[in-house]
């Protein structure tokens, strides 16, 4: 299983944190508070940039966050921290899927897709102030141990989400070229099907393209080949599961749909230089 408890414990070890049981956290973070390995995220997270810069990859999409923006990550997304400036400061809002599901927020595929495509949202001055005010209100409510704190925080959080939804949808890229659109469609297909489908020819067939043309446009747009993207998704999940789960190598092999553990081990070593067990031991 994924070590949700480990992720929550990491939050709870940071100074200046407030929390509602294991459902809602508001915490100030800096450079030293980030994990140094890929993780499989288990929470809804919104990171508000206060100062400095953080470069990371969310499901292999590189993002750069600076002051005045938010970075949103969703459950079951893979997150890798690439580089964090020494002066980076942020406020992280994190909530459990159970808490989020009970907010009554009309979370649609369109919203989830918008966030996946563009996890970084640049805030207006009013939006930034509203988010900071929200974190202050959460701290005050929990510090005063008010009756019905959970219900108050649910309504407060739902109101915040509705106020931000429009900005998230508006952040969707527009006027993409045909090649950019096809590349985006390919990457979305890979992110959902790499467990079972690892051949470029299969993705080309689904998109109604020749394998050669698909490989050409993906390479032109992303500077990586279609095959490289498929391998990166497989390796990212393998590394994240080795780092942040209690699954055995055999169980990870089955989850990633490899025919046997030997085949998985050779595949992993070819792409990382280490066997799965060596990679886990070196963490």
N, C-alpha and C positions, 0 to 999 in steps of 0.2 A: 504494500500500500504506500501511497505518497505520504511523506512525513509532514502532514499539516501541523502537528504539534511542534515540530522543529521550527517551522516558519513563524508560528505564533510566539514561541519562546524567544526567537531572535528579536521580534518587536518588543517583547516585554523586558528584554535586557537593556534596551536603549533608554537613556535618560529623557526626561520631559515627555513622557508618554501618559496618555489617559486612555482607558478602555472600558467598554461595556462587556463584561465577561470575556468571551472569545469571539464576539460578533462584530464589534466596531472599535477601531483604534484611530487615534490621532497622535502622531509622533513627529518630532523634529529630527531630521536626519542630516548627516554630513558625509564626507568622503569615506570615512572608516566604517560606516554602517552598512555598506553594500556587501553581498556575498561575492566570493572570488571564484565561483564556479557556476555553470548553467543551472538554472532551477526551473522546475515545472510549477508555475504559479497556481495557487489554490484559492486565491481571494480576488475580489474586485478591489483594485487599487487606483488611486488618483494622487499623483505626486505633483505638488505645487512648487514650481521653481522660485526661490527667493533670491539667490545669487549664484554666480559661477555657471558651470556647464557640465552636463553629463551625457556621454555618448554610450548608447547601448544597442542591443538588437532584440527585437520582439518578434518571435517567429521568423527569424532571419532577416527581418527588415531593419536596417540601421536607422536609428533615430537620434536626434541631438536636441536636448532640452536645455533651455537657458532661462534666465529670470523672466517672470511675467508669463510663463506658459505652464500647461499641465501635461503630464504624461499619463495615459490611461492604459492599464493592463487588465486583462480579463482572466478568469479561471481557465486552466488548461492551455494557457499560452506559455511558450518557452522564453525565458528572459536571460540574457547574457550582458553583463556590464563590461564595456570595452575600455572606457577612460573617464575619470572623474577629476575635475580640477580641484586644487587644494582649497579654494574658497567656496566650493559648492555647499549650499544650504537649501533645504527644502522642507516642506511639511507634507507628510504622507497621511492620506486618509485611506484606511483599509477596512473592508467589511466582508463577512462570511457570505457564501452563497445563500445560506438559510435566512440571514438577516435581509439580504437584498431581495430575495423572492417574496418576502412578506411586506415589502414597501408598497406594493400595488402599482409600481411603475410600469407603464406599458412599453416594455423592452422588446423591440422588434428586430427582425433580421436586418432591416435597413440600418438601424442604429448600430447593431453589432458589426455589420460590415463596414460602416463608416469608421468606427473606432479601429478595426483591424487594418484598414487601408491607411489611416492617418492617426496614429496614437498620440501625436503631439498637437495640442490646440493652443494657439496664441490667444491670450485673454485680453479683452478690453479692460480699461481701468476699473469700470464698475463691476465686471465679472470677477476680477482679481480681488477687489475689496469684499465682494459678497462671499467668496470662498474663505478668505481670511476671517471674516465675521462668523461664518459657519463654524470654523475650527475653534474660535474663541467661545462661541455659545456651547459647543459640545463640552469643552473643558469646564465651563461654569456650571452646566447642568450636572455633570458627573462629580465635580468637586463639592457641590452643595447637597449631593445625594437626594435629589428631589423625588417626591413620590411620582410614580408613573414615568420614570426617566426613560424607560425603553420605548413607551408609546410616544413620548414627546420627541425623542430622537428619530423614530421612524417617520413621523410627519415632517420634521425639519429636514431630514435627509431626502425624502421624496420631493419636497418643494425645491430643494437645491438641484436635484436631478432634472426635474422638469424645466427649470430655468436654464440649464446648460444644454439640454437636448437640441435646441435649435442651432446653437453654435457648432455642435458636433456634426450635424447634418450639413450645415453650410460649408464645413471644412472639406467636404468631399471634392476631390479633384475634378475639374471640368475640362471639356475640349481636349481630351486626350486623342492622340493620333490612333489610327487603326492598329499600328504595330504595338503601341503602348497598351491599348485595350486588350489585345490578344495576349500580350505578355502578362498582364494582370490576371486575365482569366486562367492562363496556364498556372501561375503561382497559386491562385486560389484552389485550383484542382489538385495540385501537388500537396498543398497543406492539408487537404481533406482525405487524400487517397494514397499517400505514400506507403502506408502499411501493406497494401495489397498490390499497388501498381508502381513498378519501378523502371518501366521501359518507356523511352521517349516515344516510341512508335504508338503505344497505347494512348498517350495523351494527345498526340497528333490526330489520331483517329477520332477521339472524342470532340476535338475542336474543328474537325473537318479540314485539316491541313496536312501537307506532306511532312514527314519527319525532318527533312532537310530545311524546309522553309521555317518550321517552328524553331529549330535549333538556331537558324540564322538570325531571326528577329529577337529571340531571347538573348543571344550573345550580344547583339548590337545595343539593345536597351539596357541590359544589366551588367555587361562585361563578364558574365558567367554563362557557361553552356547550360542547356536544359538538363543534361545528365548531372552536372555539378550541383544544380539546385536540388534535384531529387536526393542525391547522396547527402547533401548538407542537412536536409530535413530528417533523414534517417539517423544520421550521426548526432544531431542535436538532441533528439529524443533519447537515444541510447545513452549519451553522456549525462543528460539531466536525470534519467532514471537511476543510473549508477550512482549519481551524486546525492539525489534527494528522495530516494525510495528505499524500502526494505526488500524489494524484489530481488530474487536470485538472478544470476546470469541466465540460467535456463528459462526462468519466467519472462525475463526481458526479451530473450530470443523468441519465445512464443508470441509475446505481445506485438513484436515488430514483424511477425509472420515470416521468420527465416525457417528454412526446412529442418535445420538442426543446429545444435550449439557450436559444432565445429565450423560450419559455414559462417555463422554469425561472428565467431571469434576471428576468423581469417579476414572477413569483411571489415571488422572494427580495427584490426591491427593495420590493414592496408591503408586505412584513412587516417589513423591517429598515431601509428608507430608503437602502440601499446596494446596488449591484450585487454579485454574488459576487466579482468581481475586486477591487472597491474594498474589500470587507470583508476579503479576504485581505491586501491591501496595507497596511491599517490596523492589522494585528495587531502 
